[in-house]
Amino acid sequence: MSDGSWQLQQTVVGLLDGALNVPVLANAPQDTHVPYVDIGESDALADDAQCVAGLIETLTLHVWTAFGSQKQAKLEISLIRQTLHGRKLNVSGRSFALAVVTGSRLFPDGENEFLHGVVTLRVNHYGPEEG
């Protein structure tokens, strides 16, 4: 049985792909042209509850835009928050999943070539009840 991590990522990508003005990628090649959002690092902690296996999973979303005006980067960060924060997600094979955007930051990167936004998403998700 899957722990739901891959299914969670697919759900997040699907929601963001329909809500953002830029491509949403996972493990974008280094030469990808900006702007885009990259699904980056993730980590998970066990959060089992009575007869249900669960995870507290943190996904790091990277927003990449051209250096200059912060408008586009902040717009995409805002759209990520609007799309995911406080939302119950429908994740295949999971009985419950709740997403919370816990923080974001924006800074110049690549010798002031890019603006790099980092959005931290925490999702508590639980599998089906076990016998």
N, C-alpha and C positions, 0 to 999 in steps of 0.2 A: 504494500500500500504506500502511496506517495505521501510525503509530508506536506504537500500543497505549495511548496516554494515556487516550483516552475509554473504551476497554474496561477499562482498569485501574480507572478511577473507578467504572464500573458494577459491577465485581466487589466493590470495597470497600464500596459502598453496599449491595449485596445481602447481603454477610456481616454488616455491622453492623445492617442492618434486622432480621435474624433473631435477633440476639444482644442488642440493647439494649432497655431499658425505655421508650425515648423515640423520637419520630420522627427519622429521618435524612433530611436535606434537602440540596439543593445550591443555593446562592445564595438562602437563605431571605429572604423579605421582612422589612423592618425591624420590622414590627408583629407578627411571629410570636410566639405565646404560648409562654413557657418551660414546661417544659423541652424541649429538642431538641438535636440535634447537626447542625452545618452543615459540609458539605464546603467548605472555603475555598480558600485560595491553593495554587498548585502551581508547582513549577519543575522543570526537567529538565536533565541534563547527558548528553552522548553518552557511551556506554560500549560502543562496538563491540568485538567480539571476532572472532576468525578467521571470516570469512564470515558473521557474524551481527550485524545492527544491534541495538544495545541502548541502554537509557536507565537512568540513576539518577534516579528521580523522587521528589520530596519533596512529600507532601500535608500540608496543615495542617487538622486537624480541630478545630472549635470546639464546645465543650460549654457550653451555656447553661442555667442553672438560676436559681431565685429566690434572692435574697440571704438569708442566714440560716445554717442548718446546711449544712456542707460535705458531709454524708453522701451526698446524691444525686449531686452532681457527682463526688465521688471514686469512687462506685460505677460511674458510667458510664465514667469514665476507666479504671478497673480492667478493666471489661468490654471496652473497646476494646483494651487491652493483651492480655488473655487471648485475644481473638478473632484478633488480627492479628500479634502479635509472634512472630517466628521461623517464620512460616507460609509454606509454598509455596502460592502462589495459582494457581488455574486461570483464566487470563486468555485470552479468545478471541483467536486469532491469534498468541499468544505461546508460545514453546517452554519458557520458564522464567520464573518470577517469585517473588522472595523478599522478604517484608515484614519490616521491623524497626521497632519503635517506638523512636525515638532519644531522646525526652524528653517531658515534660509539665510544665505549671505551672497554677496556679489562683490567681485574684486577683479582688477586687471590681471591678465595672465599672458604668458608668452611675450615678454618684453613689451607690454602694452599693445599687443597685436589683437588680443581678444578680451571680451568680458566673459567671465566665468561665474555662473550662478550655481550654487549648490543648495539643493532642497533635500531635507531629511524627512522621510516618510516612515512612520511606524504603523505596522498593521498587526493587530492581534487576530489570529485566525485559528479555527478549530475544526478538526475532522469530524466525521460522523460518530455517533455514539457507538462504543464497542460493547459487544455482547455481555 
